[in-house]
Amino acid sequence: MPKNSVKKRKEVIVLLKTLQGRKLLISLIVVTMIMGSFGGIFAFADSSTATKITIFHTNDVHGRIEGSSSEIGYAKIAGYINAFRAENPNVLVLDAGDTFHGLSIATLQRGESVVKAMNALQYDALVPGNHDFNYGYQRLLELEELSNFPIISANVKTETNESLLTDYIIKEVDGVTIGIFGLSTPETVVKTNPKNVEGLTFEDPSLIAATMVSQLKDRGVDVIIALGHLGIDSESVDTSYKVIDEVEGIDVFIDGHSHTAFENGKVIKNTLLASTGEYSKNLGVVEITVQDGKIVEKTAALLNRETFNEIEADEELQNLIGKISEEQQKVLSEVIGETKVRLDGERELSRKQETNLGNLTGDIFLHWTNADVALVNGGGIRASIEAGKITKGDIVTVFPFGNVLFVKKVSGAALKEALEHGTKSYPDLAGGFPHVAGMTYAIDLARPVGDRVVDITVKGEALDLNKQYILATNDFLAAGGDGYTMIKDGEFVQEMMTMDEAIVQYIQEVKVIEPQVEGRIVVKPAPVEETAPDEDVNPVEPKPVEKANITYIVQPGDWLSKIAIKYNTTWQKLQTVNSIKNADLIFPGQVILIPAQ
């Protein structure tokens, strides 16, 4: 049920909080040095009547709360902000969405783990991104109940045209009133499962922003901030650029969605646009100076991961995240189903040939999307699963990246180009090697690279280069990853759940799986060239006729011992004659020389 009326009573929230008794994990000397290194961004105004307010912001964290060599993580961010607050309590902390969903640490508890960490970090507000609706909007409302900060968005309406969430909040910071309103991308209706937002309407952000600015001015606020998840992607209709261009009166626009990093912000008309990129790789900093109720200066900067090398993590938050991770091991051990066969995901297999795990993944993509074809990159499959019980942890190990299921419309010509691109390195291993579902193809080694994929079929019919097909893949390939630019150029259709979620839910549904290698990918060997014998001017007596060696093409399901038995020889001899390094590793389409007996 919309809670706008309840939230209105809490619109005025005082930022200042006591720090008495809180352990500071960064020396003030270190903080002062870092603040000084950013060209006066954190310097205080000379006038005693001026008020300086610092806004720390994040966006598109996608569950990356733990931190890594490239990602700051919440504990280090908290360590920095807490030390900063000790010197200057005029601080706001905002998030521009796509935060509750992504890696398994977020998805296993359907966002609750992230909310707990954000509570500890003392966020002041969040605007939901499209992926924050991935558990369904009812779950988003539950997460709001668990949060110590408001989740705001003014353009998300229910069937009765009421706001699903709080439109805006007003914060008072050292006598300065700041109005903050939220805007969520209308693309949410196609960039999450449509069932997640069934009954909701995402209204025009520009029209809603104009209304919010008018209302906040009527409330007499000194500063107006738009907290948006709109982005600046050229294929998007409702962007932050568009809102800023069409709506006057927004002082600062903190943005997300397009994963854009503005190093020093971007001033458009009289609005400062700020965004940090993605995955907590940067912490955004906006500083505004207010004098006599007017903004006299506003600047933006990014603090990157390297900046935090000498910053100590907040111990309480670090322990909390560690406890969450430890608790999740119980969840990861949960059995979700059973496989009757070993699911092959070894690097040497998945990056070179058809495997049953690649086939299973593609089939699951089709199951959830009803697409015509599916394409899975072998490099995205990171491990095998032995026959027997399957746990959630097994799936997360195989698919650890938090990639999202993506649907696009592409031409038959683009599909062929994609297959040519993905197999151009064959027989060498390649992360972009294309596993498929809904289609089959052959690699003809007698043809030149770039034109050796033949016999392509879709649903049993020959590929039509001029026809449009619906393709299911992951967001990495959809964005042109592994060089699949021809997929990037395809028309966007839909964005859904993460790969690991899709696979877990499918296995839970069917309970027992037994995927096979089915000949979806066939290798046609190049013919062996025969050289004509030189004419012998001095013929000699003919030698006894020797039996010729035999060449054998490896078929799906073959192994070296099986071939050896068939031709009355030993696998050791076949391994030696064919210079095979690993006798347990042969591939369909591989040419095996059988020595004459």
C-alpha positions as MATLAB code, in Angstrom:
seq = 'MPKNSVKKRKEVIVLLKTLQGRKLLISLIVVTMIMGSFGGIFAFADSSTATKITIFHTNDVHGRIEGSSSEIGYAKIAGYINAFRAENPNVLVLDAGDTFHGLSIATLQRGESVVKAMNALQYDALVPGNHDFNYGYQRLLELEELSNFPIISANVKTETNESLLTDYIIKEVDGVTIGIFGLSTPETVVKTNPKNVEGLTFEDPSLIAATMVSQLKDRGVDVIIALGHLGIDSESVDTSYKVIDEVEGIDVFIDGHSHTAFENGKVIKNTLLASTGEYSKNLGVVEITVQDGKIVEKTAALLNRETFNEIEADEELQNLIGKISEEQQKVLSEVIGETKVRLDGERELSRKQETNLGNLTGDIFLHWTNADVALVNGGGIRASIEAGKITKGDIVTVFPFGNVLFVKKVSGAALKEALEHGTKSYPDLAGGFPHVAGMTYAIDLARPVGDRVVDITVKGEALDLNKQYILATNDFLAAGGDGYTMIKDGEFVQEMMTMDEAIVQYIQEVKVIEPQVEGRIVVKPAPVEETAPDEDVNPVEPKPVEKANITYIVQPGDWLSKIAIKYNTTWQKLQTVNSIKNADLIFPGQVILIPAQ';
ca = [
       0.000    0.000    0.000;
       1.375    3.472   -0.775;
       2.859    5.127    2.254;
       3.146    8.645    0.926;
       0.766   10.085    3.495;
       2.699    8.490    6.331;
       6.040    9.627    5.009;
       4.928   13.245    4.609;
       4.942   13.554    8.370;
       8.635   12.693    8.355;
       9.748   15.000    5.581;
      11.855   17.232    7.804;
      14.733   15.126    9.062;
      17.627   16.639   10.955;
      21.014   15.361    9.755;
      23.163   16.107   12.774;
      23.776   12.990   14.843;
      25.947   12.549   17.878;
      29.291   10.845   17.355;
      29.971   10.457   21.085;
      31.524    7.124   21.900;
      31.986    6.082   18.244;
      35.379    4.668   17.432;
      37.143    6.519   14.610;
      39.179    4.179   12.465;
      41.061    6.792   10.464;
      43.328    9.341   11.996;
      42.240   12.906   11.392;
      45.688   13.589    9.981;
      45.121   11.068    7.166;
      41.676   12.477    6.445;
      43.027   16.028    6.370;
      45.749   14.980    3.917;
      43.217   13.327    1.623;
      40.867   16.285    1.785;
      43.727   18.579    0.916;
      44.734   16.487   -2.075;
      41.541   17.295   -3.954;
      42.296   20.882   -4.758;
      40.255   22.516   -2.052;
      37.074   20.576   -2.690;
      36.698   20.162    1.051;
      37.963   23.634    2.018;
      35.697   25.767    4.159;
      34.351   29.089    2.945;
      36.052   32.203    4.267;
      32.837   33.952    5.229;
      31.495   33.024    8.641;
      27.960   33.246    7.271;
      28.554   30.631    4.574;
      27.608   27.010    5.163;
      29.477   24.232    3.403;
      27.658   20.921    2.919;
      29.270   17.747    1.598;
      27.208   15.116   -0.194;
      28.759   11.670   -0.571;
      27.001    9.545   -3.182;
      27.037    6.113   -4.805;
      25.134    4.478   -7.656;
      24.870    1.134   -9.452;
      26.648   -0.761   -6.675;
      24.808   -3.963   -7.741;
      25.509   -5.734   -4.456;
      29.266   -5.011   -4.418;
      29.282   -4.221   -0.722;
      32.303   -6.339    0.286;
      35.053   -4.515   -1.563;
      37.884   -5.912   -3.679;
      41.074   -4.810   -5.418;
      38.979   -2.668   -7.781;
      35.925   -1.917   -5.623;
      35.944    0.208   -2.466;
      33.171   -1.586   -0.584;
      30.967   -0.195    2.154;
      33.329   -0.738    5.098;
      36.065    1.503    3.696;
      33.498    4.060    2.552;
      32.100    4.111    6.089;
      35.580    4.449    7.549;
      36.233    7.509    5.425;
      32.835    9.183    5.901;
      32.796    8.622    9.669;
      36.174   10.278   10.040;
      35.048   13.130    7.819;
      31.888   13.611    9.892;
      34.020   13.998   13.006;
      35.468   17.193   11.559;
      32.439   18.391    9.601;
      29.002   17.000   10.482;
      27.380   18.828    7.528;
      27.186   15.604    5.538;
      24.568   13.801    3.445;
      24.951   10.297    2.004;
      22.787    9.422   -1.020;
      22.435    6.467   -3.389;
      21.127    6.629   -6.965;
      19.873    3.051   -7.284;
      20.530   -0.456   -8.603;
      21.832   -1.320   -5.173;
      19.804   -4.193   -3.663;
      20.425   -6.684   -6.465;
      23.485   -8.144   -8.190;
      26.000  -10.442   -6.526;
      24.838  -13.385   -4.437;
      25.531  -11.568   -1.154;
      22.610   -9.326   -2.181;
      20.326  -11.764   -3.985;
      20.455  -14.634   -1.490;
      18.670  -12.456    1.087;
      16.656  -10.568   -1.528;
      18.312   -7.261   -0.684;
      18.086   -7.396    3.112;
      21.842   -7.861    3.525;
      22.476   -4.655    1.577;
      19.915   -2.720    3.621;
      21.663   -3.779    6.843;
      24.992   -2.533    5.526;
      23.461    0.745    4.296;
      21.861    1.306    7.703;
      25.284    0.953    9.307;
      26.757    3.373    6.786;
      24.001    5.885    7.674;
      22.604    6.626    4.221;
      20.110    9.494    4.103;
      18.105    8.431    1.023;
      17.993    6.067   -1.961;
      16.100    6.203   -5.239;
      15.256    2.740   -6.609;
      16.766    1.705   -9.922;
      15.205   -0.815  -12.280;
      17.091   -3.724  -10.669;
      15.857   -2.727   -7.219;
      12.453   -3.951   -8.435;
      13.888   -7.375   -9.376;
      12.339   -9.067   -6.347;
       8.966   -7.457   -7.069;
       7.783   -4.061   -5.854;
       6.169   -5.565   -2.742;
       9.611   -6.744   -1.673;
      10.937   -3.224   -2.276;
       8.345   -1.917    0.168;
       9.468   -4.552    2.682;
      13.074   -3.435    2.274;
      11.970    0.134    2.910;
      10.444   -0.981    6.213;
      13.797   -2.516    7.155;
      15.776    0.588    6.230;
      16.682    3.511    8.473;
      16.585    5.799    5.438;
      13.736    6.689    3.069;
      13.438    5.129   -0.392;
      12.135    7.958   -2.566;
      10.691    8.205   -6.067;
       8.101   10.687   -7.253;
       7.228    9.185  -10.631;
       6.289    5.610   -9.641;
       2.502    5.422   -9.363;
       0.059    2.704   -8.338;
      -3.135    1.732  -10.144;
      -4.965    4.367   -8.065;
      -2.446    7.017   -9.216;
      -0.907    7.333   -5.760;
       2.845    7.436   -5.222;
       4.252    4.036   -4.403;
       7.038    5.663   -2.406;
       7.781    8.996   -0.798;
       8.054   11.734   -3.426;
      10.652   13.826   -1.622;
      12.256   14.581    1.710;
      13.520   17.815    3.252;
      16.724   17.747    5.261;
      17.938   20.549    7.496;
      21.711   20.836    7.669;
      23.186   23.595    9.845;
      20.260   25.865    9.124;
      20.144   25.102    5.392;
      17.030   23.291    4.101;
      17.621   20.813    1.296;
      14.816   19.268   -0.737;
      15.615   15.894   -2.323;
      13.203   14.188   -4.740;
      13.541   10.858   -6.539;
      13.103    9.815  -10.175;
      13.155    6.175  -11.368;
      13.687    5.221  -15.002;
      10.537    4.384  -16.994;
      12.690    1.683  -18.619;
      12.063   -0.360  -15.477;
       8.978   -1.881  -17.129;
      11.300   -3.686  -19.572;
      14.538   -3.732  -17.564;
      13.149   -6.013  -14.902;
      10.689   -8.875  -15.273;
       7.379   -7.138  -16.148;
       5.657   -9.150  -13.406;
       7.796   -7.324  -10.836;
       6.126   -3.994  -11.617;
       2.701   -5.186  -12.681;
       0.110   -2.492  -11.911;
       2.696    0.289  -11.626;
       3.150    3.273  -13.927;
       6.433    5.146  -14.358;
       5.465    8.676  -15.277;
       7.433   11.140  -17.406;
      10.425   12.183  -15.251;
      10.535   15.684  -16.725;
       6.894   16.428  -15.914;
       7.252   15.031  -12.406;
      10.534   16.887  -11.834;
       8.862   20.190  -12.732;
       6.128   19.470  -10.200;
       8.647   18.544   -7.510;
      10.689   21.714   -8.052;
       7.535   23.803   -7.766;
       6.431   22.071   -4.557;
       9.847   22.327   -2.945;
      10.106   26.016   -3.784;
       6.721   26.509   -2.187;
       8.167   24.846    0.920;
      10.920   27.457    0.893;
      13.921   25.128    0.610;
      17.363   26.595   -0.055;
      18.724   23.750   -2.208;
      16.970   21.326   -4.586;
      18.556   17.964   -5.389;
      17.225   15.438   -7.902;
      18.232   11.900   -6.970;
      17.664    9.992  -10.183;
      18.183    6.639  -11.784;
      17.877    7.760  -15.404;
      21.356    7.804  -16.944;
      22.519    9.357  -20.190;
      22.499    6.386  -22.601;
      21.719    7.494  -26.137;
      19.160    4.707  -26.572;
      17.234    5.882  -23.502;
      14.339    8.290  -23.970;
      14.102    9.691  -20.446;
      17.617   10.718  -19.473;
      19.010   13.056  -16.856;
      20.130   15.277  -19.745;
      16.523   15.582  -20.889;
      15.228   16.430  -17.410;
      17.906   19.069  -16.847;
      17.235   20.581  -20.253;
      13.473   20.764  -19.707;
      13.268   21.634  -15.996;
      14.761   24.700  -14.353;
      15.516   24.979  -10.662;
      17.428   21.735  -10.009;
      20.670   22.677   -8.284;
      22.269   19.228   -8.223;
      21.293   16.052  -10.106;
      22.842   12.883   -8.679;
      22.367   10.168  -11.286;
      22.675    6.440  -11.933;
      21.629    3.777  -14.474;
      24.087    4.322  -17.354;
      27.160    3.550  -15.195;
      28.653    6.904  -16.215;
      31.583    8.348  -14.269;
      31.794   12.154  -14.261;
      35.255   12.906  -12.903;
      34.385   16.462  -11.883;
      30.685   16.470  -12.537;
      29.110   18.199  -15.502;
      27.393   21.569  -15.388;
      24.400   21.816  -17.725;
      22.613   25.156  -17.690;
      22.673   25.818  -13.950;
      22.534   22.187  -12.782;
      25.525   20.178  -11.556;
      25.204   16.561  -12.782;
      27.151   13.928  -10.826;
      27.515   10.144  -11.190;
      30.184    7.699   -9.955;
      30.248    4.931  -12.562;
      29.559    1.487  -11.107;
      30.235   -1.212   -8.505;
      31.603    1.155   -5.780;
      34.724    1.748   -7.863;
      34.410    5.415   -6.917;
      32.853    7.425   -4.117;
      31.196   10.588   -5.381;
      31.627   13.891   -3.569;
      29.520   16.979   -4.199;
      30.193   20.083   -2.161;
      27.846   23.063   -2.040;
      28.377   26.367   -0.301;
      25.274   28.270    0.771;
      25.250   31.884    1.867;
      22.125   33.862    2.760;
      19.938   31.043    1.455;
      21.662   30.946   -1.972;
      24.179   28.529   -3.444;
      27.376   30.465   -4.116;
      29.531   27.511   -5.138;
      29.100   23.845   -6.060;
      31.751   21.328   -7.099;
      31.988   17.585   -7.745;
      34.763   14.996   -7.630;
      35.324   11.249   -7.504;
      37.439    9.412   -4.955;
      38.692    6.234   -6.654;
      39.707    2.881   -5.198;
      43.356    3.865   -5.009;
      42.455    6.788   -2.750;
      41.257    4.296   -0.143;
      44.411    2.172   -0.001;
      45.502    3.812    3.256;
      41.991    4.123    4.695;
      41.033    1.654    7.403;
      37.679   -0.029    7.047;
      35.018    0.698    9.635;
      35.395   -2.238   11.995;
      31.720   -2.538   12.924;
      30.578   -2.578    9.322;
      33.392   -4.883    8.269;
      32.328   -7.355   10.957;
      28.684   -7.021    9.928;
      29.460   -7.795    6.280;
      31.666  -10.712    7.377;
      28.834  -12.073    9.498;
      26.392  -11.748    6.589;
      28.799  -13.622    4.332;
      29.264  -16.342    6.952;
      25.509  -16.731    7.447;
      25.054  -17.072    3.717;
      27.200  -20.160    3.633;
      24.193  -21.936    5.132;
      22.044  -20.642    2.297;
      24.638  -21.632   -0.294;
      24.637  -25.197    1.038;
      20.907  -25.523    0.323;
      20.178  -28.349   -2.136;
      18.107  -27.115   -5.081;
      17.970  -30.239   -7.224;
      19.926  -33.091   -8.723;
      21.893  -33.818  -11.874;
      22.196  -37.355  -13.201;
      25.359  -36.456  -15.122;
      28.476  -34.415  -14.532;
      27.942  -30.861  -15.781;
      31.101  -30.043  -17.749;
      32.329  -26.494  -17.242;
      36.101  -26.915  -17.328;
      37.977  -24.153  -19.115;
      39.493  -26.573  -21.647;
      36.007  -27.701  -22.660;
      33.720  -24.682  -22.370;
      36.033  -22.420  -24.359;
      36.368  -24.766  -27.330;
      33.439  -27.120  -27.781;
      29.825  -27.895  -27.050;
      29.251  -29.027  -23.461;
      26.192  -30.208  -21.589;
      26.495  -27.283  -19.155;
      26.624  -24.784  -22.010;
      23.539  -26.438  -23.528;
      21.717  -26.400  -20.180;
      22.449  -22.705  -19.677;
      21.196  -21.814  -23.139;
      18.057  -23.900  -22.657;
      17.348  -22.108  -19.372;
      17.732  -18.758  -21.128;
      15.058  -19.829  -23.607;
      12.846  -21.161  -20.819;
      12.600  -17.768  -19.099;
      12.525  -15.542  -22.182;
      10.731  -17.493  -24.933;
      13.426  -16.195  -27.291;
      14.199  -17.886  -30.622;
      17.850  -18.538  -29.824;
      20.274  -18.227  -26.931;
      23.983  -17.444  -26.918;
      26.265  -18.174  -23.944;
      29.977  -17.310  -23.846;
      32.177  -20.153  -22.681;
      34.259  -17.769  -20.579;
      31.224  -17.054  -18.414;
      31.139  -20.705  -17.280;
      33.717  -21.029  -14.519;
      33.468  -24.546  -13.072;
      31.950  -28.015  -13.363;
      29.330  -29.642  -11.127;
      29.655  -33.311  -10.297;
      26.729  -35.698  -10.712;
      24.450  -35.792   -7.691;
      22.945  -33.097   -5.499;
      23.200  -29.482   -6.664;
      23.440  -26.619   -4.177;
      22.965  -22.885   -4.605;
      26.664  -22.565   -3.893;
      27.455  -24.781   -6.885;
      25.547  -22.425   -9.196;
      27.154  -19.296   -7.732;
      30.584  -20.910   -8.221;
      29.845  -21.649  -11.872;
      28.313  -18.203  -12.524;
      29.973  -15.794  -10.053;
      29.680  -12.492  -11.910;
      26.109  -11.456  -11.226;
      25.447  -11.202  -14.967;
      21.869  -10.442  -15.949;
      19.675  -12.226  -18.496;
      19.233   -9.915  -21.484;
      16.968  -10.146  -24.543;
      17.679   -8.418  -27.865;
      16.412   -8.471  -31.440;
      19.087   -9.173  -34.049;
      19.190  -10.065  -37.719;
      20.156  -13.452  -39.071;
      23.213  -11.784  -40.568;
      24.224  -10.543  -37.106;
      23.809  -14.044  -35.669;
      26.097  -15.487  -38.322;
      28.609  -12.711  -37.694;
      28.442  -13.483  -33.972;
      29.149  -17.177  -34.554;
      32.019  -16.361  -36.921;
      33.469  -14.012  -34.321;
      33.105  -16.467  -31.449;
      34.740  -19.370  -33.320;
      37.498  -17.480  -35.143;
      40.149  -18.785  -32.733;
      39.138  -22.443  -33.014;
      40.806  -24.816  -32.162;
      42.449  -22.468  -29.645;
      40.557  -21.740  -26.429;
      38.474  -18.538  -26.421;
      36.330  -16.957  -23.696;
      33.875  -15.845  -26.343;
      33.305  -19.360  -27.723;
      29.538  -19.469  -28.445;
      27.379  -22.129  -26.802;
      23.875  -22.064  -28.246;
      20.277  -23.118  -27.733;
      17.467  -23.070  -30.261;
      20.045  -23.303  -33.026;
      22.859  -25.436  -34.425;
      25.933  -24.669  -36.494;
      29.041  -26.260  -37.970;
      32.632  -25.021  -38.175;
      34.082  -25.988  -41.563;
      37.854  -25.955  -41.165;
      38.288  -26.149  -44.925;
      36.919  -22.601  -45.222;
      38.735  -19.366  -44.274;
      38.356  -17.785  -40.854;
      35.469  -15.327  -40.968;
      33.461  -17.491  -43.355;
      33.680  -20.982  -41.974;
      30.469  -21.239  -39.935;
      28.008  -23.186  -42.056;
      24.801  -25.189  -41.767;
      23.253  -22.744  -39.286;
      19.708  -23.664  -38.294;
      17.192  -21.982  -36.000;
      14.418  -24.191  -34.667;
      15.254  -26.752  -37.325;
      15.129  -24.311  -40.255;
      18.007  -22.752  -42.159;
      19.062  -19.343  -40.834;
      17.548  -16.474  -42.805;
      20.122  -13.677  -42.950;
      17.416  -11.087  -43.528;
      15.055  -12.220  -40.772;
      14.875  -10.700  -37.283;
      15.358  -13.143  -34.401;
      14.855  -12.768  -30.651;
      18.135  -13.530  -28.885;
      18.597  -14.346  -25.188;
      22.077  -13.776  -23.787;
      23.751  -12.116  -20.805;
      24.289   -8.399  -20.241;
      28.035   -8.773  -20.805;
      27.603   -9.957  -24.388;
      24.612   -7.654  -24.907;
      26.914   -4.706  -24.169;
      29.486   -5.918  -26.711;
      31.671   -7.894  -24.289;
      34.170  -10.381  -25.761;
      34.007   -8.303  -28.948;
      30.364   -9.110  -29.730;
      29.668   -5.627  -31.106;
      27.114   -7.038  -33.543;
      24.951   -8.024  -30.537;
      25.454   -4.648  -28.887;
      23.968   -3.031  -31.995;
      20.810   -5.158  -31.719;
      17.495   -3.701  -30.598;
      16.869   -3.965  -26.848;
      13.833   -6.062  -25.869;
      14.019   -6.963  -22.180;
      16.253   -7.275  -19.122;
      15.528   -9.880  -16.466;
      17.019  -11.689  -13.458;
      20.640  -12.655  -12.868;
      21.970  -15.798  -14.504;
      22.454  -17.602  -11.211;
      18.884  -16.780  -10.154;
      17.528  -18.007  -13.495;
      19.391  -21.285  -13.194;
      18.576  -21.859   -9.519;
      14.865  -21.250  -10.078;
      14.811  -23.529  -13.140;
      16.490  -26.423  -11.326;
      14.178  -25.970   -8.336;
      11.274  -26.184  -10.778;
      12.348  -29.321  -12.697;
      14.160  -30.960   -9.726;
      16.245  -33.451  -11.761;
      18.313  -32.578  -14.837;
      20.284  -34.650  -17.327;
      21.598  -32.358  -20.077;
      23.530  -33.906  -22.947;
      25.895  -32.952  -25.733;
      23.523  -33.093  -28.707;
      25.571  -32.100  -31.741;
      24.474  -28.461  -31.671;
      28.059  -27.574  -32.636;
      29.809  -29.740  -35.238;
      33.359  -29.439  -36.549;
      34.049  -30.378  -40.171;
      37.771  -31.178  -40.527;
      39.866  -29.797  -43.361;
      40.645  -32.432  -46.011;
      44.086  -34.006  -45.903;
      46.085  -32.856  -48.926;
      47.740  -35.584  -50.921;
      50.972  -34.790  -52.773;
      51.637  -36.413  -56.143;
      54.726  -38.635  -56.162;
      57.741  -37.485  -58.180;
      58.303  -39.324  -61.466;
      61.018  -41.882  -61.048;
      63.319  -42.096  -64.072;
      64.851  -45.230  -62.714;
      61.949  -47.441  -61.743;
      62.668  -50.077  -59.153;
      60.967  -53.206  -58.198;
      57.604  -52.438  -56.464;
      57.580  -52.947  -52.718;
      54.927  -55.015  -50.988;
      51.704  -53.070  -50.485;
      51.447  -51.650  -46.951;
      48.200  -51.064  -45.169;
      47.327  -47.345  -45.028;
      46.787  -45.435  -41.822;
      43.173  -44.579  -41.001;
      41.857  -41.169  -39.984;
      38.959  -41.065  -37.537;
      36.764  -38.068  -36.703;
      35.939  -37.865  -32.990;
      32.203  -37.983  -32.318;
      30.298  -36.698  -29.252;
      30.643  -39.264  -26.464;
      33.945  -40.673  -27.731;
      36.996  -41.160  -25.574;
      40.436  -42.478  -26.507;
      40.029  -45.937  -25.005;
      36.717  -46.423  -26.828;
      38.323  -45.542  -30.164;
      41.327  -47.781  -29.438;
      39.114  -50.819  -28.733;
      37.191  -50.186  -31.946;
      40.387  -50.361  -34.021;
      42.129  -53.120  -32.047;
      44.908  -50.952  -30.690;
      45.762  -49.254  -27.396;
      44.963  -45.769  -26.155;
      48.647  -45.302  -25.304;
      49.592  -45.842  -28.959;
      46.891  -43.429  -30.132;
      48.107  -40.838  -27.642;
      51.705  -41.179  -28.870;
      50.932  -41.204  -32.600;
      48.658  -38.173  -32.335;
      50.816  -36.228  -29.841;
      47.879  -35.877  -27.456;
      49.015  -34.221  -24.206;
      45.996  -35.249  -22.139;
      44.541  -38.653  -22.985;
      41.311  -37.732  -21.205;
      40.756  -34.653  -23.356;
      39.638  -35.071  -26.976;
      37.041  -33.036  -28.831;
      34.195  -33.753  -31.264;
      35.480  -33.055  -34.770;
      39.100  -33.780  -33.819;
      41.006  -35.907  -36.364;
      42.604  -39.021  -34.828;
      45.205  -40.959  -36.819;
      44.770  -44.752  -36.458;
      48.090  -46.467  -37.284;
      47.928  -49.363  -39.701;
      47.966  -52.787  -38.087;
];
